[in-house]
Amino acid sequence: MKYYSTNKQAPLASLQQAVIKGLAEDKGLYMPENITALDSHIISSMKNMNLQQIGNIIAQSFFGDSIEADVLNNIVNETLQFDIPLINLHDNIYSLELFHGPTLAFKDVGARFMARLLKYFIKKKGIKDINVLVATSGDTGSAVANGFFGVKGINVYILYPKKKVSDIQEYQFTTLGENIFALEINGTFDDCQTLVKSAFMDKELNSKKCLTSANSINIARFLPQSFYYFYAYAQLDKINKAKKLVVSVPCGNLGNLCAGLVAHKMGLPIEHFIAANNKNNVFSNYLKTGVFIPKPSVSTYANAMDVGNPSNFERITDLFSIYSSPYQAITKQISGHSYNDTRVAKTMQHVYGTYNYILDPHGAIAYQALIEDESLKIDKSGVFLETAHPAKFKNIVDDILGIDINVPDALQTFMRGKKQSIELEKDFTEFKNYLLH
């Protein structure tokens, strides 16, 4: 399998090249040259498989000709050593709880997979001294930091916006030390993302440092997120609820939605996708107007979605470029909604009071979009992605619901650590000098 750039101006890359480069030379994002549709009988048989077995089938389709089968299976099995429950919240509405990994966020899947893939390249190909750059608005930083912690030959630099992540999220990636370096940027997530992208385009920096990204712009971070779309379908298929499936995805950088669209292109019969935005509604506005206009991000309760210029938009448009009218095809497959913090709080209160279920702000946005969308009819099943444990946003959740939510032991351990971070301005020269020295 080769990987091409969405900008179509860079040479095809091998898996190793695509993963280690992160971003193509022409500033485009890598996409698999071929997305093979699975036989419908294979998809149907998944209802009798566990998460690891399903993950192995999908991984073999993407990466099977680049990595030995037994090695790839081990990478998948080590990645997916936790449950992903599908909870029937009410009627035909289901919550896919993606927060049962080590850092209690959905990004554990992609981060753990990528970390193990890079370990393979280091050992098998003799690559060393890799520097992973990560911009985070919260959960990416914690997932990547913990996925790569202690991996020899890899240094990880987490760039995060000062005072714009939750306390627990911050402690998850600032207390590790060793090969994890937390850079507290005086700016927004978009500023952090710009610094990372600028680093990849700087010739001097790349001549002296081997740089890659562990954001969803990296092919090894975003593709494994398709695993749990197949798994959710399989669980519903087991109880004869998979027909006419609608999935609502909380959207920030659009990597999670893009992974779902890739799963659909592989033959997964999801009827419709819903892109759920917070006040940073660049993508939902695009779905309504046909015009994509990035804008400065603003802080909200759902901080992982505080993205004003989502990188994976170009992957989504690339997936639909085969159509004579790409925008029409996109809006047929995806609808969008956006909500402010007031609406998010009301949704959290309603679901908790009515169903005794605690939503985090991101899941609340996905839930509200699902129940409001016209695509969800009485004979359809709806799944919304609950992407992070509500305790990661304890102050917000406690205040909105009037409770004292229990903090799992895994999170309490981080809170006992000592914060280690370096403050930087949103200035590329300062960031570049830091990396070089």
Order of alpha helices (4+ residues) and beta strands (2+ residues): beta-alpha-beta-alpha-alpha-alpha-beta-beta-alpha-beta-alpha-beta-alpha-beta-alpha-alpha-beta-alpha-alpha-beta-alpha-beta-alpha-alpha-alpha-beta-alpha-alpha-beta-alpha-alpha-beta-alpha
